[in-house]
Amino acid sequence: MQTLHTAMRLMLAASILLSSCKTKQKDPIDAAKTQTSIDSSVPPVSETETINISGYAATYCKSMTQEFVVSHKNETTITGKQGLKITVDPSRLEQENGAAVKGDIKVRLIEVTSSEDLFRTDAATVSDGKLLMSGGSYFIGMESGGAKLKLKAGQSLNVQFPLLSKNAMELFYGERDASANMNWKRAAVLLSPARETINFTDSNPWDAPQVTSYQSLEEIAAARVYRSLDEPVYYYEHKITLGQLVDSINCKSAKPKVFLQTVSYWPKNIPTNKGPIDTNYLISRYGPRLQYILRRYKDSEDEAARREKWVRYPDSVVSNWKPRSLAGQLKQYYAPAEVGTLGWINCDRFMDPQQQTEVEFDFPITYNKSRMQYFILYKSFKGFLRGQADANEDGNFVFSNMPAGESALLIGFTKLNGVIYQYKQEFIIERNKKISGEFKSITADELRNIFGKNVQI
């Protein structure tokens, strides 16, 4: 008997999938325009039927993921399409097994800035059962050479969050349980708006040190100073003078290789109007008036090129100046925050509990033995809830802790006798509010258009 029952269910499922192959793709949220209401005279089934939609978000998350590749040697700041700014400091990162970062770092970023995106990424805005108002949810993941990265103990990630809400927000870290349900944990980090500024370039080129007088490396470092051209040196184990050394090296090459740079350590402000200068004292105190540093022509040429670059730098900044876009200037940010973990991050605030109420949902009698997977998208703020509902003895289900006065969209799915049905209704949350309506059939393909290929029917 059990075998016959199983065979009949398989045949029914096959017929549904066969018919769904002929259905054209439609609006991901609205499902099919041509839907059939179920006859309420059909008797309820004897056991609860369920539809498992957990894990459906993976496909949509993949389509939303932005990828960046940055150096593992230098600190780099990246900006997402919706404005999230992340400063990647390789010195703060390590592999999950504690090994050092090797090779370029791949950064994966997801920016969720609307209730619809919260719905499609299955990121319910709930913290330990309490409703949250979202100011933007984000996923930050990093890897190097195929190995996932994490922050070192005691280190943090510098992040600037776009200011998407005028309400005070704080930071939350996302955790998913074994059933992929999202729960947000407070990070004890308050977010405050950054001071507003206006900039006229995309970067500040004047952060580089300004050079007013250029000194050679040999003058800065402790280079050897020769007191005269006759000072003895050794060249291929032969003792010769400094002057002879320069002549010997340069005479064997078409282009001079070395030269003597003259330096003086005598005071520059020696008075000349007070009689003869005591040169004996100056020589005994500072050495000969002219002394010598042996240098390579190649070093001199390199320094000349660097000096020329510094001289031309201000002119190049002016010639390459580009104004920042108006949209970029108008975008506001919270002050930089130190994020303590990679993964899901949210800017949130708790909903005021004094404004919360209950909403009662009337199940049609036909579905009293069915289980509804529901999704609530808040329209007047960024928020999203998900869960499952079973009818009580009165054939009702009560949604608790709903924000009174807010606009919401309820989307529900259930299954009866192997057929999937969808419920959809927008309403205003009010005290003593009751909502009801019809479930309409939806094909397997239409369901996958909404959730991707991961839904299990």
WOKA-V610120 format. One record per pair of residues at least 12 apart in sequence whose C-alpha atoms are under 7 Angstrom apart, sorted by sequence separation. I is the first residue (numbers start at 1). J is the second residue. D is the distance in Angstrom with one decimal. If there is no record, write none. Layout:
BEGIN
I J D
I J D
END
This chain:
BEGIN
75 87 7.0
76 88 5.2
172 184 5.7
173 185 5.2
229 241 6.7
230 242 5.9
246 258 6.6
374 386 5.6
375 387 6.8
411 423 5.6
412 424 6.4
75 88 5.7
76 89 6.7
172 185 5.2
173 186 6.5
229 242 5.2
230 243 6.6
246 259 6.7
374 387 5.5
411 424 4.5
75 89 4.6
172 186 4.5
173 187 6.4
229 243 5.1
373 387 5.9
374 388 5.7
410 424 5.6
411 425 6.8
75 90 6.5
171 186 6.3
172 187 5.1
373 388 4.3
410 425 5.4
423 438 6.6
74 90 6.9
171 187 5.5
266 282 7.0
372 388 5.4
373 389 6.5
409 425 5.8
410 426 6.2
423 439 4.7
73 90 6.6
171 188 6.8
371 388 6.7
372 389 5.1
409 426 4.2
422 439 5.2
423 440 6.5
72 90 5.4
171 189 5.3
371 389 5.8
372 390 6.6
408 426 5.7
409 427 6.4
421 439 5.6
422 440 5.2
170 189 5.7
171 190 6.3
371 390 5.1
408 427 5.6
421 440 5.1
422 441 6.2
170 190 4.3
171 191 7.0
266 286 6.0
370 390 6.9
407 427 5.9
408 428 6.3
421 441 4.2
422 442 6.3
169 190 6.4
170 191 5.1
265 286 5.9
407 428 4.6
420 441 5.8
421 442 5.4
169 191 5.5
406 428 5.8
407 429 6.3
420 442 5.7
113 136 4.8
266 289 6.5
368 391 5.5
405 428 6.2
406 429 5.5
420 443 6.9
112 136 5.8
113 137 6.5
405 429 5.3
112 137 5.0
264 289 5.7
404 429 5.1
405 430 5.9
111 137 6.2
112 138 5.9
264 290 5.2
380 406 6.2
403 429 6.7
404 430 5.4
111 138 4.8
263 290 5.8
264 291 6.1
368 395 5.9
380 407 5.8
404 431 7.0
110 138 5.4
111 139 6.8
136 164 7.0
262 290 6.1
263 291 5.3
363 391 6.6
379 407 5.3
82 111 6.6
110 139 4.9
135 164 5.5
262 291 5.5
263 292 6.0
378 407 6.0
379 408 5.4
109 139 5.5
110 140 6.8
135 165 5.7
262 292 4.7
365 395 6.8
378 408 4.3
72 103 5.9
109 140 4.9
261 292 5.5
262 293 6.5
377 408 5.6
378 409 6.3
72 104 5.0
108 140 5.8
109 141 6.6
260 292 5.8
261 293 5.1
363 395 5.6
376 408 6.5
377 409 5.1
71 104 4.8
72 105 5.9
108 141 5.0
260 293 5.6
261 294 6.4
362 395 6.4
363 396 5.6
376 409 5.6
377 410 6.6
70 104 5.8
71 105 6.2
107 141 5.8
108 142 6.1
260 294 4.9
261 295 6.8
362 396 4.6
376 410 4.7
69 104 6.6
70 105 5.3
107 142 4.6
259 294 6.1
260 295 6.1
361 396 5.6
362 397 6.6
375 410 5.9
376 411 6.4
69 105 5.6
70 106 6.6
106 142 5.6
107 143 6.8
259 295 5.5
360 396 6.7
361 397 5.2
375 411 5.1
69 106 4.5
105 142 6.7
106 143 5.4
258 295 5.5
259 296 6.3
360 397 5.8
361 398 6.1
374 411 5.7
375 412 6.2
68 106 5.7
69 107 6.2
105 143 5.8
106 144 6.1
258 296 4.3
259 297 6.7
360 398 4.5
374 412 4.2
67 106 6.8
68 107 5.0
105 144 4.8
257 296 5.7
258 297 5.3
359 398 5.7
360 399 6.2
373 412 5.5
374 413 6.4
67 107 5.6
68 108 6.6
104 144 6.0
257 297 5.4
358 398 6.5
359 399 5.1
372 412 6.1
373 413 5.2
67 108 4.7
103 144 6.1
358 399 5.6
359 400 6.7
372 413 5.4
373 414 6.4
66 108 5.7
67 109 6.4
102 144 6.3
103 145 6.3
358 400 4.6
372 414 4.7
65 108 6.3
66 109 5.1
101 144 6.6
102 145 6.8
357 400 6.5
358 401 6.0
371 414 6.0
65 109 5.6
66 110 6.3
357 401 5.3
358 402 5.8
370 414 6.5
65 110 5.0
356 401 5.0
357 402 5.1
370 415 6.6
64 110 6.0
356 402 5.0
357 403 6.3
370 416 6.6
356 403 4.4
357 404 5.9
355 403 5.6
356 404 5.3
355 404 5.5
95 147 6.4
96 148 6.1
95 148 5.9
96 149 5.5
95 149 4.4
96 150 5.8
94 149 5.5
95 150 6.0
128 183 6.5
93 149 6.5
94 150 5.7
127 183 5.4
93 150 5.7
94 151 6.3
126 183 5.7
127 184 4.7
93 151 4.7
94 152 6.1
124 182 5.8
126 184 6.1
127 185 6.1
92 151 5.9
93 152 5.5
123 182 5.7
60 120 6.4
61 121 5.9
92 152 5.7
60 121 6.4
227 288 6.4
57 120 5.8
92 155 5.9
228 291 6.1
57 121 4.6
227 291 4.9
228 292 7.0
57 122 5.7
226 291 5.8
227 292 6.5
225 291 6.6
226 292 5.0
225 292 5.6
226 293 6.2
225 293 5.1
224 293 6.4
87 157 6.9
87 158 5.5
86 158 6.2
87 159 6.4
86 159 4.7
358 431 6.5
359 432 6.5
360 433 6.3
361 434 5.8
362 435 6.3
363 436 6.9
85 159 5.7
86 160 6.6
357 431 5.9
358 432 6.9
359 433 5.2
360 434 4.7
361 435 5.1
362 436 5.1
85 160 5.0
359 434 6.0
360 435 6.4
361 436 5.9
84 160 6.1
85 161 6.7
84 161 5.3
84 162 6.0
83 162 5.9
216 303 6.9
214 307 6.8
201 321 6.7
201 322 6.0
201 323 5.3
202 324 5.6
200 323 5.2
201 324 5.5
200 324 5.7
54 179 6.6
55 180 6.4
54 180 6.4
198 329 6.3
194 333 5.8
193 333 6.1
194 334 4.8
193 334 4.1
194 335 4.2
192 334 5.4
193 335 5.5
191 334 6.1
192 335 5.8
191 335 6.8
163 332 5.4
162 332 6.0
163 333 4.7
174 344 4.8
162 333 4.4
163 334 5.7
173 344 5.9
174 345 5.8
161 333 5.7
162 334 6.3
173 345 4.8
160 333 6.5
161 334 5.6
172 345 5.8
173 346 6.3
160 334 6.3
172 346 5.0
160 335 6.5
171 346 5.9
172 347 6.4
160 336 4.7
171 347 5.0
172 348 6.9
159 336 5.7
160 337 6.2
170 347 5.6
171 348 6.4
158 336 6.5
159 337 5.4
169 347 5.8
170 348 5.5
158 337 5.8
159 338 6.4
169 348 5.1
170 349 6.3
158 338 4.8
159 339 6.8
169 349 5.1
157 338 5.4
158 339 6.3
168 349 6.9
156 338 5.5
157 339 4.9
156 339 5.3
157 340 6.4
156 340 4.6
155 340 6.9
156 341 7.0
151 341 6.5
150 342 6.6
141 342 6.0
140 342 5.7
141 343 5.8
140 343 5.1
139 343 5.2
140 344 6.6
139 344 4.3
138 344 5.7
139 345 6.1
138 345 5.2
137 345 5.8
138 346 6.2
137 346 4.3
136 346 5.9
137 347 6.4
136 347 5.5
135 347 4.9
134 347 5.9
135 348 5.5
134 348 4.5
133 348 5.5
134 349 6.7
132 348 6.1
133 349 5.4
132 349 5.6
133 350 6.2
132 350 4.6
133 351 6.2
131 350 6.2
132 351 5.5
131 351 5.8
135 382 6.9
133 381 6.6
134 382 5.1
133 382 5.8
134 383 5.8
133 383 5.4
132 383 6.7
125 383 5.7
125 384 5.4
124 384 5.0
125 385 6.3
116 377 7.0
124 385 4.9
115 377 5.8
124 386 6.3
115 378 6.5
119 384 6.3
118 384 6.3
115 382 4.9
114 382 5.7
115 383 5.5
115 384 6.0
50 370 6.9
48 369 5.2
49 370 5.3
50 371 5.5
44 366 5.2
47 369 6.4
48 370 4.9
49 371 6.2
43 366 6.4
44 367 6.6
48 371 6.3
42 366 6.6
45 369 6.6
44 369 6.4
40 366 5.6
120 451 7.0
51 414 6.3
50 414 6.6
51 415 6.3
50 415 6.1
49 415 5.9
49 416 6.4
60 452 6.9
59 452 5.7
57 451 6.7
56 451 5.3
56 452 6.1
56 454 4.7
55 454 6.1
56 455 5.2
55 455 7.0
37 438 6.8
54 455 7.0
37 439 6.4
38 440 6.8
53 455 5.0
37 440 4.9
52 455 6.7
53 456 6.2
36 440 5.5
37 441 6.7
52 456 5.4
13 418 6.7
35 440 5.7
36 441 5.6
51 456 6.9
52 457 6.4
35 441 5.7
51 457 5.6
35 442 6.9
32 442 6.8
31 442 7.0
32 446 6.8
31 446 5.9
25 446 6.7
28 449 5.3
29 450 5.9
28 450 4.3
20 443 5.6
20 444 6.2
25 449 6.9
20 445 5.8
17 444 6.4
END
